[in-house]
């Protein structure tokens, strides 16, 4: 337990340092005083050095103790229905300010691995949502008979409701709900009709919703332990269509 506590504390410190680094970067870009700039650059260098040290320590700790985010994955075996469904959380902290720019293929919130052990093809529907904050993300797939094509991984990133996230002014706990269902069919006159749904897995996982005015440099993928770089989205975070920015650009153009 102490080792786990230390790991959590290091991750929290790393997250705080990344926020400080982002704020310092904004101050560096805005300052015109050489003396202040030297101090800011020194502080930024110290923070980056500390970030590198913590990242190295976390990598060593996770390798030595086997600490991975398997805790953030739920598996339903094929013993009862011959269908494996492994639900994994791929993002512990949801960047609400830029989430609408992210793509499910590269930065998913949820990944669901489906394995069909049956000798018949099956159709499966996967639904995910962040309770109270998003619409449903839904995908339906066809799983072939057991073999190479009988395994598929579904990645989902629910669309956030702007009205719901606008009220987020601090780090807030939320729940991701994932539902895996098999569509059952019956035949009549050589035609198939969907007759029922069978629930294969219905799980919930905790996440953190970042404040609407925060701009994280990266978010952690709990499955791989890697950090997903988000710095390329800073241009969107600084609201380029603000009247003040547009007026400045017009003045520069004139």
Rosetta blueprint (number, residue, H / E / L):
1 X L
2 X H
3 X H
4 X H
5 X H
6 X H
7 X H
8 X H
9 X H
10 X H
11 X H
12 X H
13 X H
14 X H
15 X H
16 X H
17 X H
18 X H
19 X H
20 X H
21 X H
22 X H
23 X H
24 X H
25 X H
26 X H
27 X H
28 X H
29 X H
30 X H
31 X L
32 X L
33 X L
34 X H
35 X H
36 X H
37 X H
38 X H
39 X H
40 X H
41 X H
42 X H
43 X H
44 X H
45 X H
46 X H
47 X H
48 X H
49 X H
50 X H
51 X H
52 X H
53 X H
54 X H
55 X H
56 X H
57 X H
58 X H
59 X H
60 X H
61 X H
62 X H
63 X H
64 X H
65 X H
66 X L
67 X L
68 X L
69 X H
70 X H
71 X H
72 X H
73 X E
74 X E
75 X E
76 X E
77 X L
78 X L
79 X L
80 X L
81 X L
82 X L
83 X E
84 X E
85 X E
86 X E
87 X E
88 X E
89 X E
90 X L
91 X L
92 X L
93 X E
94 X E
95 X L
96 X L
97 X L
98 X L
99 X H
100 X H
101 X H
102 X L
103 X L
104 X L
105 X L
106 X L
107 X L
108 X L
109 X L
110 X E
111 X E
112 X E
113 X E
114 X E
115 X E
116 X E
117 X L
118 X L
119 X L
120 X L
121 X L
122 X E
123 X E
124 X E
125 X E
126 X E
127 X E
128 X E
129 X E
130 X E
131 X L
132 X L
133 X L
134 X E
135 X L
136 X L
137 X E
138 X E
139 X E
140 X E
141 X E
142 X E
143 X E
144 X L
145 X L
146 X L
147 X L
148 X H
149 X H
150 X H
151 X E
152 X E
153 X E
154 X E
155 X E
156 X E
157 X L
158 X L
159 X L
160 X E
161 X L
162 X H
163 X H
164 X H
165 X H
166 X L
167 X L
168 X L
169 X L
170 X L
171 X L
172 X E
173 X E
174 X E
175 X E
176 X E
177 X E
178 X E
179 X E
180 X E
181 X E
182 X E
183 X E
184 X E
185 X E
186 X E
187 X E
188 X E
189 X L
190 X L
191 X E
192 X E
193 X E
194 X E
195 X E
196 X E
197 X E
198 X E
199 X E
200 X E
201 X E
202 X E
203 X E
204 X E
205 X E
206 X E
207 X E
208 X E
209 X E
210 X L
211 X L
212 X L
213 X L
214 X L
215 X L
216 X L
217 X L
218 X E
219 X E
220 X E
221 X L
222 X L
223 X L
224 X L
225 X L
226 X L
227 X E
228 X E
229 X E
230 X L
231 X H
232 X H
233 X H
234 X H
235 X H
236 X H
237 X H
238 X L
239 X L
240 X L
241 X L
242 X L
243 X H
244 X H
245 X H
246 X H
247 X H
248 X H
249 X H
250 X H
251 X H
252 X H
253 X H
254 X L
